Structure formats: C-alpha cells, structure tokens
Amino acid sequence: MNLLVVGISHRTAGVPLLERVAVAGDEMPAVLADLVAQPYVDEAVMLSTCNRVEIYASVTAFHGALADIGGILAARSGTTVGELAPQLYVHYEVDAVRHAFRVAAGLDSMVVGEAQILGQLRDAYGVAAEQGTAGRVLHELLQQALRVGKRVHAETEIDRAGQSVVSAALAYGQGATGTIEGRPALVIGAGAMGALSLATLRRSGAHPLYVTNRSAGRAERLAELHGAIAVPYATLPTALEQVDVVISATASPGPVLDAALVGAAGHPLLVLDLALPRDVAPGVGDLPGVTLVDIELLSESLSTTADAEQRAAEDIVAGEVEAFLTWLRGADVAPTVAALRARADEVVEAELGRLAQRCPELTDGHRAEVAHSIHRIVQRLLHQPTVRVRQLAAEPGGETYAQALRELFDLQIPTSAIDPAAAGEVHP
C-alpha cells in the first residue's frame, strides 16, 4: 500500500505558519505536479482548508517520500525542513487510512463533526483526479474515505446542531456583541465557505444579507440562491457602512480588509475572518467597536470533548478501517492465487504434450480422460492451500503469505495485476 499522509493543522502550528503553507485553488495543479515529480512520490492529493494542509501520497519509500514532501512544504513556508518538522504530523500505512477516514468523518476538525470537510475532501480528490496525480491507491482510499464520512453523518448525530466553523465563529462573536438577529450582514467571497456563511447567517436571522466577490457573476448566483443582495466588489467601502456583521472567506493571497477600510465604516462591526491566509489585516481587531474572530482565536476557544456521538463515530471509523484493510489484503493475494493456478495449468499442459509424443497410440478419448484426471488431481491439491492462504491473508500481517507463495513458486506478477481498481473490484 505504501500510503503516507503528511500534514500541518491548527492543532500543530499557529495560523501565521498555516497561512504560508496554504495553497490557493489556482496554485493546486502546480503543487500537485511538483509533488509527483519527486523521486519517491507516485501519487498525490492535497487538501488545503482554513485550518489544515495535508498531503496524501502513494510512495515508494517512507523516508525518501517524507523528505520530498517536507521539502515542498518547507519551501512554501519559507523555512527549512528541520524547522518545519516539529509542526508536522505524519501517518503511514494503517495510520494513514485511519486518519483519512477520521478527517472525512469530521472527527479531526476544529469543530468536531462539521460537515463541510467532506465537500472539501471531495474537491481536493477531484482536482487530483483531473490533474492525473491520483492513481489506484489514492482513488481507492479517497473513495472509501468519502463513503465513510457519509456513513458517519448518516448513522450518528455528530453534526446534529448543524455545527460548522461558520456557526462556531458566529456563536463566539455573538457572545461578545449580542444577537445578530435582524442585523444586516455582508459576506465577502462566493466560494463554498461563502455559501455556507450566507446559509448560516440566514438561519441566525440576520437581515438583509449582502454578498460581494471579485467575480460579480458568482456573487449574483450565490445571492439568488440565498435570498441575498449582490453588491459590486468596488463598492466594498460603502457596503461596510451599511452592515453590522462581516464574514470574509476569500481565497485572496493577501488581506482584503485593513484597518483604514474597516475604520472608515464609522460604527461597531462584528468581523469573522474565516480565510487562510487571513483576509483581515493586523490591527483591525484593535479598532474601537470592532470585534474580530479569526481562525486562530476560534481554535483556542473550541472544546473537542468526546461525547456519545463522537464515540459512536470513532467506532464506525475503526470498523471501516479494519474492513478496508481486510479487503485490501484479500485483493492483494488474489492475483497470486490466480498466477499459481495458471502455473499449475502450464505444467499440466506441458506434461500432456510430452505424453502425446511418447504414446501416440492413445486415442483422443484416452487423452481427454487422462487430461481430465490430471487436472482434477492438481486442482484438488491446490484447493485447500489457496483457500487457506486467502483466509490467512485477510488477517493482520497477511500480506506475507502472498509474498511467500510468489517466492516459493517463482511467480512473476506485474504490478498492474495486483491493482484491484484495474480489475474492476470495488471495496464493499
């Protein structure tokens, strides 16, 4: 499997470092191409959200790939691998599968159980598929992770309160400024987080709602979906004067709100900065009457105490990890068993050919009967060992049995033959 996950998140690093490592959407193809160009990285998917940057990779060597990936992340952050290493987390093989499933289920999120990570993971997988950097290993892993995430949300109430980074930030802000019901609000950014922000504001009773974006068309489409008013990005200063709440969630590489712009609004504002890199410049939170909630502040305030629903979700993930590994071990041994049976058939056919030359007096009927008997003997001899090796292969450490068969019978199996995805097999 040789699966490796290398990441950095709000749990391991501060927001300033996360900002430098984060990858905007238009940068993603180039970063993915750079990853798979490394000596030890065969496949790569990159997930970059407001509180994490993770690389899922199929690799040929653990230490070599770790150095490859670490070098790319260090270059983005403007540090050395040695300086960045303490902020990274690394998962390999079984732990990588477990981590992917937990991420998809929302169990590793800043707000435990939030559902938007599922869409973010799907988008990251989609980009890698389009760029051709996701192969058989990551296709299988990500497809199963997405299925597990859906199952957790369907079978538990881990997201019963509709929690998200947006709702958590909004709740935190209202604790300082009071309810936003009936108060005008502006969303800056028309991406997935912008859409979630408008939906959350509407449920919270904010009114009227405004949305702006550098691309006017996207803002207009989003406004129509959520009963909001699209305003031109060039009129942002005027829009700030008309609202009490601002949520900024763009993919801009630099701040879109600075102290001068926010200060010119001339009245108290609740500002939620949900972007990475941050949309709000330093100093805005120090302005009189401005309450600023950003990812850094939010990560410090949220509690991740496990409850019954979280434990139920963890149980589902644990079972799915074991099922995935059991299937994977069984899928890996299948080509070996098929190769062994093919080798036996080759030996039988060769011996039958020699028999025909040595005993030309045998009739076609006699030769057919002999061939049938020999095939039956060989298949009966192979039946119990091949059944048993499939059973053993499904157990922890079972991959060694397939390898032993290949060595004992000198079976040469192309890598593509061990590819369950290529064979059309799907994990149940």
N, C-alpha and C positions, 0 to 999 in steps of 0.2 A: 504493500500500500504506500509506504514512504510519504505519508501526509504530514505536512508541517504548517503550523499556524504561528505567526509572529505578529504581535500587536502592541499597541500603546493606547491607554484609555484614561478616563478621569480617575480611575482607581490607582493608577501607577504614576501619573505625571500631572503637572499643572497645566492649565489652559494655555499659557504662553507657548509651551513646548508643543502642545497638541496643535495649536494654530500653525506652527511652522511645518509640521509633518502632514497636515491635512491636504487632501487632493481634491481640487475642484473638478466638476464634471468634464469640462473640456480638456483637462490635463490627463484624465484617466487613461485614454488609449496609449499615450506616450509612455506613461509609467508602467503599464502592463507590458508593453513591448520591451521596455528596458529590463523588466523582471525576467521574462522568458528568454532574454538574450544572455542571461547569466549562465556560467558553466554548469551549475548544479540544480537549476530550476527548469523543470519541464512544463509545468502548467501554473497559472496564477490567476487568482481572483482577489480584487482589492475592495474592501468595504471601508468607506470613509464617511462618518456621520458627525453629528455635533459633539459627540463625546468619545469617539473611538476611531482608530485607524488600524485595520487588520489586514494581513496578507495571508490568504490560504494558498498553499502551494503543494504540488506534487514534485518531489525532489529525488535526486539520485544519491545524495549523501547528506546526512544530517548536518555535520559541522560545516561542510562546504557551502550548503544552501543557507545556513544560518548567517555565515559571513557575507554571502551575496546579498541577502535581503537586508541584513543590518547595515551594509554599506550604502544601499539605496536610501534607506530611512535616515541614516546619519547625514547623507548629502543634502537631503531635503531640509533637515532641521538645522543645518549649519554647524553640526558638532562632529566629533569623531565617534566611531563605533564604541570605543571604550567609555566615552562619556554618556552615550545614549543607552548602553546596555542595561544599567540598573533600572531604567524606566520601562523596559520592555518585558513582556511575558511571552513565554514560548511553550507551545503544546505540540507533542509529536505522537503520531500513530493513534492509539486508542484515546489518549487525552485530547488529541485534535478533533476526533469525531465527537467526543463528549462536549467539547467547547462549542463546536459548530451547532450542535443540537440545542445547547443551553442559550446560545445567542439568539437563535431563531425563535425560541420559546419566550424570549423576553426576560429570562432569568439572570442574565448578566448585565441588564440595562441599568441606567441611572435610576429610572423609575421602574421597579420590578413589575413585569407583566405588561409593559406598554406594547401596543400592537404595531406601531409604525416601523419597528425594526424589521419586521417580516417583509414589508414592502421595500425597505432599503436594501435588505439582503437579496431580494429578488432582482432589484435593479442592478446591483453590483454583479450578480451572476449573469444577467442579461448582457451587460456591457462586455464582460469577459467572453461570453459565447460569441457575440458579434465580432470581437477582435481576434477570435480564434485562439485565445490563451487558456481556455478551459477545455481539457481533454477528458478522457474516460474517468479518471479518478475524481476530478472535481465535479464533473457532471453528476456522477452518482452521489457524491457527498452532498452537494447543494440541493439536488432534487429531494433527497431524503430529509435534509435539514428543514426545508420549506414545508414538507409534509408533516414533520414532527411538530413544527411551530403551529401549524393549523390545528393539529390534533390537540395540543395543549390548550389552546384558546377555546376549542370546541367542547372539551371534556372537563375543564376546570373553570372556576370563576376568578382566575388570577387577574383578569382585566375587568372585573365586574363594575368598577367605578368609572370605567372609561378613562383610566389614567393614561397620561402621556407626559412628555416633557413640557408640552404647552400648558396642559391643565395644572401640572405641578408648579410651574413657574407662575402661572396666573394666581393660583391659590396662595403662594408665598407673597406675591405682590399685594393682593387684596388684604392680607394680614397687616400690611403696613399702611395702606391707603384707603381701605374700606371697599365696599362692594362696587363692582363696575356696572351693575345693572342700570340700564337707561343712560349710560355714558357713551359718548362717541369714541370709536376706536379705529386705528389705522394699522393695516398690515403692509409691511414693505417686503416684497418678494412674492413671486407667484409660482413657486415650486411646490413640492409635496408638503413641506413644513408650512408654507404659506396657506395652503388649502386647509391643513389641519388647524392652523391658527384661526382662520375665519370660522370654521365649524365650531371650534371651542368657544370663541367669543360670542357666537350667536346663541349657543346653548346657555351661556352665562348671562344672557340678557343685555349685552352691550348693544347700543343702537344710537345713531346709524353706524354702519360699517363701511370703511373705505379700504381700498387696496391699490397699491401702486407698484410698478415694475418697470425696469428699463425697456422691456418689450411690452408695448402697450396692448398688443393683441392678447397676450397671455393674461394680463391683468383683467381685460374685459371679459374673457371667457370665464375666469375664476369668479369675477364679480357676479356674472349671470347665474352661476351655479349656486352661489351662497347668498343671494339677495343683497349684495354689497354694491357700492358705487366705485367704479374705476376712475382714478384721477391720474393725470399725466405726471410722469416722474419729475419733469421740470418744475412742477408746482409743489414739490415736496415742502418747501418752507411754508407755503400758505396752508397746506394740509395739516401741518403740525400745529398751527394756530387754532384749528377747528376741533381738535380731538383731545381726550384726556388719557387715552391709552395707546401705546405704540408697541407693536410686536415687529421686530426686524429679523428676517430669516432669509437672507440672500446668499448667493454663492460668490459674493464680491471678494477679491483678494485683499481689499483694504476697507477701512471704516466708511460707512455711508452716512453716519450721524456723528457730528463732532460737537464740541461744547458751544461754539458760536451758533450753529444751526439750531440746536435744541434750546439754547438760552434765548434765542430770538422769538421763540413761541410765546414767551411772556406769561406763562401760567404753569401751575403744577402739572407734571406728567408722570405716569407710570410707564417705564420703558423696559420691555423684555427683549433682551438680546439672545436669540437662540441660534446664532450662526457660529460657524467655525471655519475660518478665522472670524474673530469678533467683528460685528457690524458697527459697534458703538465705540468711539474713541475714548481713551483715558481722559478723565476729567469730567465727563458728562454726569457721572454719579455724584460729583461734588457740587453740582449746581443747586442753588436753593429751590426747594419744591420738587426736585426730580428724584424719583425712586427708581433705581436701576437694579434689575435682576438679570444676571447673566449665568452662563453655564458654570462658571467657577463657583459663584455663590450658591447656585442651586445644588451642585454636587456636595457641598459641605453641609447643606441643611436636610437633605433627604435621608430617611432611615430605610434600611433594607432588612428589617427584622423579619425572619421567616414566619409565615403563618400556615394554617392548614392547607390553603390553596397552593401556596408555594411548594410545600412538601409534596402535595399530590402531583404537581407539575414535575418536580425532581424525580419522582418515582416513574412517571411516564418516560422521561428522558433516559433514565437508567435502563429501563426495559428496552427502549428503542435502540440504544447503543449496543446492547448485547445481541439483539435481533440482527442488527446491521452487521456486526462482526461475525456472527454465526453464518449468515448468508454469504458474506464475503469469503470466509474460509471455505465454505462448501463450493462456491463458484470457482475458487482458485484450484480446487482439486479435480473438478470435472474434466478439464482438458487433459489432465494427466491420466485419469482413468480411461478416457477415450483413446489416448495415444497408446496405452498399454494393450487395450483390446485390439487396436489396429495392428500393433506389432505382433500379437499372437496370430491374427489372421494372415499376416505376411508369412510367418513361419509355416503355418499350416499349408498355405498355397504352394510355397516352395517345396515342401516335402511331398505334397500330392503330385507336383510336376515331376519330381525325381521318381516317384513310384510308377507313374505312367511310362517313363522311359525304361525302367528296369523290368516292368511286367506288361509288355504291350498286348499280351493275350487277354488281359482283363476287358470285359465288355463295358460299355457305357453305364449299364445298370450297376455292375460291380463297383466301378469307380465312384459313382454317385453315392452308393451305400457306404463305402469306405470314407468318403469325404464328409458325409453327414455324421458318421460315428466320431470321427476325429474332432470335428467342430464342436459336437456335443461335449466330448471329454474336456476339451480346452475351456469351453465356456463354463462348465461346472467347476473346474479347478479355479477359475478366476472369480467366480461369483462371490464366494464368501470373503476373500481378501478385498475385493473392490467395494462391497457393501460396508465392510468394517472400516476401510480407510475413509469412506465418506462420513461415517459416524465419528471417527476419531478427529477428522479434520474440522468438524463443527465445534470441537471443544477448544478451550484456551490452549494456545501453543500448537494447534492442529496443523498449521502451515508446514511444520517439519515433516509430516507424513507424506505429503505430496512431493516434497523435495527428495525424501528418501526413495520413493518409487522411481523418480526420474533418474537418480544416481544408480540404483540397483539394476535397472533395465536399460540404462543409457538412452533415455528418451529425450529427444530434442524437440522442444515445443516452442514455436515462435511466440514472441510477446503478445502479438495480436490475438493468438488463440486463447490466452488467459484473460482476455478482455470480455467481461460479462456484458458490457454495454454493446460491444460489437456483435455479440451473439444474439442480441435481442432479448436478453434476460432482464427482468425488472425485479428489484427487491420488493417483496410482498409488503 
